[in-house]
Amino acid sequence: MAVDNTDSNKSEAGIEPAPEKEDEIHAVQSDDSSSTNTYQEVHKDLTSHEKGLPHSSSKEEVIEPGTDLEIEQGPPDDSGQEEKGEDLPPLSRHTSTFSRPTAIIIPRSERRGLFGRFAVIPEVGRPYDYKNTTKWMITAVVALAATGAPIGSSIFYPALPEMAIDLNASPTITNLAVALYMLAMSIFPLWWSSFSETLGRRTIYLASFSLFVVFSILSAVSVNISMLIAMRILGGGAAASVQAVGAGTIADIWESRERGRAMGIFYLGPLLGPLFGPIIGGALTQGFGWRSTMWFLSIYGGVMLCMILFGLPETLRRTPTPTPTPITNNPNPNPNPNPQPLTAQALQRATTTTTTTQSVKLRTRKAAAIFTRFFIEPLRVLLYLRFPPVLITVYSAAVAFGSLFILNISIQSTFAKAPYNFSTIAIGLLYLAPSLGYMVASTFGGRWIDRIMAREAQKAGRYDPHTGKLILLPEDRMRENMWLAASVYPFALIWYGWTVGPQVGNNHNIHWIVPCIANFFFGCGSMLVFGAVTTMLTEFMPPNRSSSGVAVNNFVRNIFSCVGGVVAQPLIDALGNGWLCTMIGLFAWTTGNLAIWALKRNGPRWRKTMDQALKA
């Protein structure tokens, strides 16, 4: 790989100029009385004390999870400093100026991923070394791509009545086009995530969005409901790749101390789909018919395909190429010094038998490897649910996501009837309230979570004695932010349920703005849950498996949302919004707080067991 040594070229490529002196790279693993953790690669930060220079204070740095070297927790022994009479702070709380290693730009001929040489942003040896502006650009592209799958679901709601008439199908059958779309969004990411860990992120993005464009076009020209449902299933599975692989890309380029904020911005994509989908779907359906919604998805997919092709480099961590084992001409270590000559007939029989046997064994092994790679390995990520930290984290997000889809269906059905009788476009605008909550929580919540994580590390005295950087643990993201979120969104849901629609015993209806205010707080609370959970799942996993945890999360939460989408309307008709939202809200509040309490109490012990199992 070639190194571009000019600062101007690196600045144009979006890479930080390298300092003159590189720090050594090593890996760190914390080991205390409560947990043993693995951590990602970190830079060795030489202190002024080690260089023999006068002390100068600087802000604390943070290290990331990695592997290999064991260290002790807490401040190191300062006795050596006292003996020398030096007035220096503890080494574990002191850092000198931190410098990045030299950014290595990968030559175009060696860049990974499908059509990697066409990317405007070059691939680098270590994605952490991109400038923040470049990181935000990559984050924005991935977030926009992640909007495709959810907008493909919600854009269809206003078109369902017209589609049922056009294709001569019952409302129950047409609802399958949405429900099975959600089911595909839960299953297909297991395969996309598994393949992305070996083929790379960029290849999966390009392949999946190419398929998304094809299936969206076929949906637009469907001649019957069966063809439409089949194409919708395949299109939803293709577009859902970004929801799992995208979180892996965020983990590839952002360090832990900044990852919470970046993950919150990324997660705006999947959550803003329900906002823009009904508005766009309603306008297109009224003006051009239901098929125009599918043509819109085709165009959107094509635009994202171009953005990915030219604006998204490969970010998956490079793994060292194993040294091939030398092959000797004589595999027998103790050959017979006096071999007996074989006749031509015996030699032919032996050669034929050996060749046939080896061929059968080779083909059998190859078939088994292909079957394992394409069918077994993608499903193995579900085994992560056997670890309590992953199970509890995924459950917290799944309950919130199921509640979100029940709320979306309630808004769609309730405001279309008396006493509101809102138009399709007006109903779509009602989704602005929760979406504004998503924006506020993603903008400020991610930064808040990062600060909480650093505060907990400082409180516990988790410092690397070599660099003085804070050692961050994933479960530190579940503190007062999650206690607050797990209470805000359930009670906001109850608030919405008892203030929307005709109220029994009232002579007048409550103004529609009141349930919209409740939905704003629902958006804030649920977004805090989604952002913290997604970030934690990327940090619980090994470095090259960060998207696997998010794929498991998508699998469980989309099953919850699929079930919620199917049963919501019958339950609303039977119980009403008030009692249904009360039941769901109390269930979410009780189980959500119990999950946070269990993780806070047993998290270090569970994670130690999980780390040992993943190493085995």
VENPEHU-V619282 format. One record per pair of residues at least 6 apart in sequence whose ideal C-beta (glycine too) atoms are under 8 Angstrom apart, sorted by the first residue. I is the first residue (numbers start at 1). GAP is how many residues later the second one is. D is the distance in whole Angstrom. If there is no record, write none. Layout:
i=(I;I)
gap=(GAP;GAP)
d=(D;D)
//
This chain:
i=(1;1;1;1;1;1;2;2;3;3;3;4;4;4;4;7;9;10;10;10;10;10;11;11;13;13;13;13;13;14;14;14;14;14;14;15;15;15;15;15;15;15;15;16;16;16;16;16;17;18;18;18;18;19;19;21;22;22;22;23;23;23;23;23;23;24;24;25;25;25;25;25;26;26;26;26;26;26;27;27;27;27;27;27;27;27;28;28;28;28;28;28;28;28;28;28;29;29;29;29;29;29;29;29;29;29;30;30;30;30;30;30;30;30;31;31;31;31;31;32;32;32;32;34;34;34;35;35;35;35;35;36;36;36;37;37;37;37;37;37;38;38;38;38;38;38;39;39;39;39;39;39;40;40;40;40;40;41;41;42;42;42;42;42;42;43;43;43;43;43;44;44;45;45;45;45;45;45;45;45;46;47;47;47;47;47;48;48;48;48;49;49;49;49;49;49;51;55;55;55;56;57;57;58;58;58;59;60;60;60;60;60;60;60;61;61;61;61;61;61;62;62;62;62;62;62;62;62;63;63;63;63;63;63;64;64;64;64;65;65;65;65;65;66;67;71;71;71;72;73;73;73;73;74;74;74;74;75;75;75;75;75;75;75;76;76;76;76;78;78;78;81;88;91;91;92;92;92;92;92;93;93;94;95;95;95;100;100;101;101;103;103;103;103;104;104;104;105;105;105;106;106;106;106;106;108;108;108;109;111;111;111;111;111;111;112;112;112;112;112;112;113;113;113;113;113;113;113;113;113;114;114;114;114;115;115;116;116;116;116;118;118;119;119;119;119;119;119;119;120;120;121;121;121;121;121;121;121;122;123;123;123;124;124;125;127;127;127;127;128;128;128;130;130;135;135;135;136;136;137;138;138;138;138;138;138;139;139;139;139;139;139;140;141;141;141;141;142;142;142;142;142;142;142;143;143;143;143;143;143;144;144;144;145;145;145;145;145;145;145;145;146;146;146;146;146;146;146;147;147;147;147;147;148;148;148;148;148;148;148;148;148;149;149;149;149;149;149;149;149;150;150;150;150;150;151;151;151;151;151;151;152;152;152;152;152;152;152;152;153;153;153;153;153;153;153;153;154;154;154;154;154;154;154;155;155;155;155;155;155;155;155;156;156;156;156;156;156;156;157;157;157;157;157;158;158;158;158;158;158;158;159;159;159;159;159;160;160;160;160;160;161;162;162;162;163;163;163;163;163;164;164;164;164;166;166;167;167;167;167;167;168;169;173;174;175;176;177;177;177;177;178;179;179;179;180;180;180;180;181;181;181;181;182;182;182;182;182;182;183;183;183;183;184;184;184;184;184;184;185;185;185;185;185;185;185;186;186;186;186;186;186;186;186;187;187;188;188;188;188;188;189;189;189;189;189;189;189;189;189;190;190;190;190;190;190;190;190;191;191;192;192;192;192;192;192;192;193;193;193;193;193;193;193;193;193;194;194;194;194;194;194;195;195;195;196;196;196;196;196;196;196;196;197;197;197;197;197;197;200;200;201;201;201;201;201;201;201;201;201;202;202;202;202;202;204;204;205;205;205;205;205;206;206;206;208;208;208;208;209;209;209;209;209;209;209;210;211;211;211;212;212;212;212;212;213;213;213;213;215;215;215;215;215;216;216;216;216;216;216;216;217;217;217;218;218;219;219;219;219;219;219;220;220;220;220;221;222;222;235;239;240;240;242;243;243;243;244;244;244;244;244;245;246;246;247;247;247;247;247;247;247;247;248;248;248;248;248;249;250;250;250;250;250;251;251;251;251;251;252;252;252;252;253;253;254;254;256;256;256;257;257;257;257;257;258;259;259;259;259;260;260;260;260;260;260;260;260;260;260;261;261;261;261;262;263;263;263;263;263;264;264;264;264;264;264;264;264;265;265;265;266;267;267;267;267;267;268;268;268;271;271;271;271;271;272;272;274;274;274;274;274;275;275;275;275;277;278;278;278;278;278;279;279;279;279;280;280;280;281;281;281;282;282;282;282;282;283;284;284;284;285;285;285;286;286;316;317;317;319;342;381;381;381;381;382;382;384;384;384;384;384;385;385;385;385;387;387;387;387;387;388;388;388;388;389;389;389;389;389;389;389;389;390;390;390;390;390;392;392;392;393;393;393;393;393;393;394;394;394;394;394;394;395;395;395;396;396;396;396;396;396;396;397;397;397;397;397;397;397;398;398;398;398;398;399;399;399;399;399;400;400;400;400;400;400;400;401;401;401;401;401;401;402;402;402;402;402;402;403;403;403;403;403;403;403;403;404;404;404;404;405;405;405;405;405;406;406;406;406;406;407;407;407;407;407;407;408;409;409;409;409;409;410;410;410;410;410;410;410;410;411;411;411;411;412;413;413;414;414;414;414;414;415;415;415;415;415;415;416;416;416;417;418;419;419;419;420;422;430;430;430;433;433;433;433;433;434;434;434;434;434;435;436;436;437;437;437;437;437;437;437;437;437;438;438;438;438;440;440;440;441;441;441;441;441;441;442;442;445;445;445;445;445;446;446;448;449;449;449;449;449;449;452;452;452;452;452;453;453;453;453;454;454;456;456;456;457;457;457;457;457;457;458;462;462;462;462;463;463;463;464;464;473;473;474;474;474;474;474;475;475;475;475;475;475;477;477;477;478;478;478;478;478;478;479;481;481;482;482;482;482;483;483;484;484;485;485;485;485;485;485;486;486;486;486;486;486;486;486;487;487;487;488;488;488;488;488;489;489;489;489;489;489;489;490;490;490;490;490;490;490;491;491;492;492;492;492;492;493;493;493;493;493;493;494;494;494;494;495;495;495;496;496;496;496;496;496;497;497;497;497;497;497;497;498;498;498;498;499;499;499;499;500;500;500;500;501;501;501;502;503;503;529;533;534;534;537;537;537;537;538;538;538;538;539;540;540;540;541;541;542;568;571;572;575;599)
gap=(103;104;105;106;109;124;103;105;99;101;102;6;9;99;101;10;96;6;7;8;93;95;6;120;92;108;109;111;121;107;116;117;119;120;123;88;90;107;109;114;115;116;119;84;87;113;114;115;86;82;83;84;85;80;81;78;77;79;80;20;21;22;23;76;78;19;20;16;17;18;19;76;15;16;18;42;43;440;12;13;14;15;39;40;41;42;11;14;35;38;40;41;43;436;438;443;7;8;9;10;37;38;39;40;41;42;6;7;9;41;43;432;441;443;6;39;40;41;42;40;41;42;430;570;571;574;438;569;570;572;573;572;575;576;28;434;436;570;571;574;27;28;29;504;573;577;24;25;26;27;28;432;24;25;26;27;503;23;25;21;22;24;422;425;427;55;56;57;58;424;422;423;16;50;51;53;421;422;423;424;50;44;47;48;49;421;6;7;8;48;6;32;37;39;42;45;45;33;34;39;40;32;37;37;38;39;36;33;35;394;398;408;409;410;34;37;406;407;408;409;193;194;195;392;395;407;408;410;401;404;406;407;408;409;191;192;193;408;191;407;409;474;478;477;476;393;394;395;393;387;388;389;398;18;387;388;389;15;16;17;18;386;388;390;14;15;16;389;10;12;13;7;6;374;377;369;371;372;373;376;370;375;374;372;373;374;28;29;25;28;21;22;23;26;20;21;22;17;18;19;6;16;17;18;19;8;9;14;8;6;8;11;12;202;203;11;88;90;202;204;206;6;10;87;88;89;90;93;200;201;88;89;92;93;91;194;7;86;197;198;191;192;83;190;191;192;193;194;195;190;191;9;13;16;17;190;191;192;191;190;191;192;6;189;193;125;126;188;190;125;126;127;8;123;118;119;127;126;129;174;111;115;173;174;175;177;111;114;115;123;126;127;125;166;167;170;171;100;104;107;108;124;127;170;103;122;123;124;125;126;125;160;163;60;64;97;101;124;159;162;163;96;97;100;120;121;123;124;122;123;125;126;129;61;64;91;94;125;149;152;153;156;36;87;90;91;93;94;121;124;120;121;123;124;127;122;125;126;129;146;149;29;64;83;84;87;121;125;145;25;28;29;32;83;120;121;124;119;120;122;123;124;127;254;122;123;125;126;129;138;141;142;7;21;22;25;121;125;137;21;120;121;124;255;120;123;124;127;266;269;270;122;125;126;131;134;11;14;15;17;18;10;123;127;128;6;11;14;65;127;6;7;9;10;123;124;7;55;57;58;61;57;56;52;51;391;53;48;51;52;55;387;383;386;387;49;52;53;56;51;52;54;55;54;223;376;379;380;383;50;375;376;379;48;49;50;52;53;56;51;52;54;55;58;369;373;54;368;369;370;371;372;373;376;50;368;48;49;50;52;53;51;52;54;55;56;361;362;365;366;54;188;189;191;192;361;362;365;183;187;12;16;48;49;52;53;359;51;52;55;185;188;354;355;357;358;183;184;186;187;354;357;8;9;183;7;8;45;48;49;52;120;351;51;119;347;348;350;351;114;116;44;47;48;51;111;113;114;115;346;106;110;111;112;113;37;41;36;37;40;103;107;99;102;103;30;31;33;34;29;30;32;92;95;96;99;95;23;24;27;23;26;27;85;89;85;88;89;92;16;17;19;20;23;15;19;78;79;81;82;85;77;78;81;9;13;9;12;13;16;75;78;71;74;75;78;70;6;9;62;62;314;318;27;27;307;311;303;304;306;307;310;302;20;23;16;19;287;290;291;299;300;303;68;290;298;299;302;66;9;12;13;16;288;8;287;288;295;296;63;64;65;294;9;62;8;9;197;216;283;193;196;197;213;215;192;191;276;279;280;185;186;187;189;190;193;217;271;272;275;185;186;188;189;184;183;268;271;272;275;177;178;179;181;182;185;263;267;177;178;181;268;175;260;263;264;267;170;171;174;164;167;252;256;259;163;166;130;134;157;160;161;156;157;159;160;151;134;146;149;150;153;146;149;150;152;13;16;148;12;143;147;141;142;143;145;146;142;8;9;12;7;8;139;138;139;228;226;227;225;8;167;168;170;171;170;173;6;157;164;165;168;6;9;167;171;153;219;222;223;226;210;211;214;218;85;86;151;210;214;217;218;221;147;150;159;162;220;203;206;207;140;143;144;147;160;206;139;143;158;159;162;163;161;196;200;86;90;133;137;196;199;200;132;133;136;137;156;159;160;155;158;159;161;162;161;188;189;192;193;89;125;126;129;130;188;192;125;129;156;157;159;160;155;158;159;161;162;182;86;87;90;123;161;181;182;185;30;118;122;157;155;156;159;160;163;158;162;174;175;178;27;86;89;112;115;174;23;155;156;159;160;163;86;87;90;158;162;167;170;171;16;19;20;108;15;156;159;6;86;87;158;163;7;11;12;15;85;97;6;8;11;84;84;82;83;90;92;8;82;86;89;83;84;86;87;90;85;86;88;89;92;88;84;87;82;83;84;85;86;87;88;89;90;85;86;88;89;83;84;87;82;83;84;86;87;90;85;89;36;79;82;83;86;85;89;33;28;32;79;82;83;86;24;25;27;28;29;19;20;23;24;16;18;17;20;23;6;13;14;15;16;19;12;8;9;10;11;6;7;8;6;7;131;134;61;62;65;66;133;61;124;125;128;129;132;55;58;59;54;58;118;121;122;125;121;47;51;46;47;50;114;110;113;41;44;39;40;41;43;44;47;39;43;102;103;106;107;109;110;38;102;106;33;34;36;37;40;32;33;35;36;37;40;99;35;94;95;96;98;99;102;94;98;26;27;29;30;33;25;29;88;91;92;95;87;88;91;92;20;23;26;19;22;23;26;81;85;80;81;82;83;84;85;88;79;80;83;84;11;15;16;19;10;12;15;77;8;75;76;7;6;7;63;20;16;19;12;13;15;16;8;9;11;12;7;9;67;70;7;8;72;12;9;8;8;7)
d=(6;8;6;6;6;7;7;5;6;5;7;6;8;8;5;4;8;7;6;7;6;7;7;8;6;7;5;8;8;6;6;5;6;3;7;4;7;8;6;6;6;6;7;5;6;6;8;5;8;6;7;4;6;4;7;7;7;5;6;5;5;6;7;6;7;8;4;6;7;6;7;7;8;7;5;8;6;8;6;7;5;7;4;5;4;6;5;6;6;6;8;5;6;6;8;7;7;6;5;6;7;6;6;6;5;7;7;5;7;6;6;6;5;8;8;5;7;7;7;8;4;8;8;4;7;8;7;4;7;6;5;5;6;7;6;8;6;7;8;6;6;6;5;8;6;8;7;6;4;4;7;7;4;5;4;7;5;7;5;4;6;6;7;7;7;7;8;8;7;7;6;6;7;5;6;6;7;4;7;7;6;7;6;7;5;7;7;5;6;5;6;8;8;5;7;7;8;6;8;8;8;8;7;6;7;6;8;7;6;8;8;7;7;6;5;5;7;7;4;7;7;7;4;6;8;5;5;6;5;6;4;7;6;7;5;5;8;7;7;7;8;6;8;7;8;6;6;8;7;8;7;6;8;7;5;8;8;4;8;5;7;6;7;8;7;5;5;4;8;5;7;5;7;6;6;8;4;7;5;6;6;6;5;6;4;7;8;6;7;7;6;8;7;4;6;4;7;5;8;6;8;7;4;6;7;8;4;8;7;6;7;7;5;7;7;7;5;7;4;7;8;8;8;5;7;3;5;8;7;4;6;4;5;7;7;6;7;6;7;6;6;6;8;8;6;7;7;5;8;5;6;8;6;7;7;6;7;5;6;4;5;8;7;8;7;5;4;5;8;7;8;6;7;6;5;6;7;8;8;7;7;6;8;6;8;7;6;8;8;6;6;6;8;5;7;5;5;6;4;5;7;6;8;7;7;6;5;8;6;4;6;6;7;7;7;4;7;7;5;8;7;4;6;5;7;8;4;5;4;7;6;5;8;8;7;4;7;8;7;6;6;6;6;6;4;5;7;6;7;7;5;7;3;6;7;4;6;4;8;8;7;7;8;7;6;6;8;8;5;6;5;6;8;7;7;8;7;6;5;8;3;5;7;7;4;7;6;4;8;5;7;7;8;6;6;8;8;6;6;7;7;6;6;6;6;4;4;5;5;8;7;6;8;5;4;5;7;5;7;8;8;8;6;7;5;8;6;8;8;4;7;6;8;5;8;7;8;8;6;5;7;8;4;6;7;8;6;8;6;5;5;6;6;6;5;6;7;5;8;5;7;8;4;7;8;6;6;4;6;8;7;7;5;8;5;7;4;4;7;5;7;8;4;7;7;5;8;6;5;8;7;3;5;7;7;7;8;3;7;5;7;5;6;6;4;8;8;5;5;7;8;5;6;6;7;5;8;6;8;4;5;6;7;4;6;6;7;4;6;7;7;7;4;5;7;4;5;4;8;7;7;8;8;6;8;8;4;8;8;5;6;7;6;8;7;6;6;7;7;5;5;5;6;5;7;8;6;6;5;8;7;6;7;5;8;6;5;7;7;7;5;6;7;6;6;5;7;4;7;7;7;8;6;6;5;6;6;7;8;4;6;4;5;8;5;6;4;5;6;5;8;5;4;6;8;5;6;8;4;4;6;8;8;5;8;4;6;4;6;6;4;8;5;4;5;7;8;4;6;7;7;7;8;8;6;7;5;5;8;5;4;5;5;6;8;7;7;6;8;6;7;6;4;8;7;5;3;7;5;7;5;6;5;7;7;4;8;4;8;4;6;7;7;8;6;4;8;7;5;6;6;8;7;8;7;7;7;6;7;8;8;4;7;4;4;7;7;7;7;5;3;5;8;6;7;6;6;5;4;8;7;4;7;6;3;8;7;4;6;8;7;8;6;7;5;6;6;6;7;5;7;5;8;7;7;6;7;8;6;6;8;8;5;6;8;4;8;7;8;6;4;6;6;4;6;7;8;6;8;5;8;7;8;3;5;7;5;6;4;5;6;7;7;7;7;7;7;6;6;7;7;4;8;6;5;6;7;5;8;7;6;5;5;7;6;8;8;7;8;4;7;8;8;7;5;8;7;6;6;6;5;6;6;7;6;6;7;8;5;6;5;5;5;6;7;8;7;7;7;6;5;5;7;7;8;6;8;7;6;6;6;5;7;6;6;4;7;6;8;5;8;5;4;8;4;7;8;5;6;6;6;8;5;5;7;7;8;8;7;4;8;6;5;7;4;6;7;4;8;7;8;6;7;8;6;8;6;8;8;6;7;8;4;4;5;7;5;5;7;8;6;7;7;7;7;7;8;7;8;6;4;6;8;8;8;7;7;6;6;8;8;7;6;7;8;6;6;6;7;6;5;8;6;5;8;5;6;8;7;6;8;6;8;7;8;6;5;6;7;8;6;8;4;7;4;5;7;4;7;6;4;8;6;6;7;7;5;6;7;2;4;8;8;6;5;8;8;5;8;6;8;7;5;8;4;5;7;6;6;7;8;6;5;6;6;8;6;5;6;8;7;6;7;7;7;5;7;6;5;8;5;6;6;7;8;4;7;8;4;6;6;7;7;6;6;4;8;7;7;6;7;8;6;8;8;8;5;4;5;8;7;6;7;4;7;7;5;6;5;6;7;6;6;7;8;8;6;6;7;7;6;5;7;6;7;7;8;5;7;4;5;8;8;7;8;7;4;5;8;6;8;6;7;6;8;6;3;8;7;5;8;3;5;7;7;8;8;4;7;4;4;7;6;7;5;7;4;4;6;8;6;5;6;4;7;5;5;4;8;8;4;8;5;4;6;7;7;6;5;5;7;7;3;6;7;8;5;7;8;5;5;5;6;8;8;4;5;8;8;6;6;6;6;8;7;6;7;3;5;7;6;4;8;6;7;8;6;7;7;6;4;6;8;5;6;8;8)
//
